[in-house]
């Protein structure tokens, strides 16, 4: 049973920073892709960033240059450093992994950016 637990969300003013963390637990040997998605108010869930086991990253155009994704393979943890936050970054941020061809999701952590 794979479980993902996110932390680090909160309320921040525009221009501020937050760091999200997600720890995967369970009978996990090696996780392929780890990443973050978000769902803003009235919007569909969208990709924010992903990172492979080898460290290859992919970012949504809207966050390039502001967000940085990283991972700790030894501890099955993925991070999202978010800088220069904007009100449009507000949403529920979901941790996501692909493990043995299955997709797993966390419950989400709320990020609210005030103007």
Beta strands, then each sheet from edge to edge (+ up, - down):
strand 1: 3-7
strand 2: 10-13
strand 3: 18-25
strand 4: 33-39
strand 5: 46-52
strand 6: 57-59
strand 7: 67-72
strand 8: 77-82
strand 9: 91-99
strand 10: 102-105
strand 11: 109-114
sheet 1: 1+ 3- 8+ 7-
sheet 2: 2+ 11+ 9- 4+ 5- 6+
sheet 3: 2+ 11+ 9- 10+
end
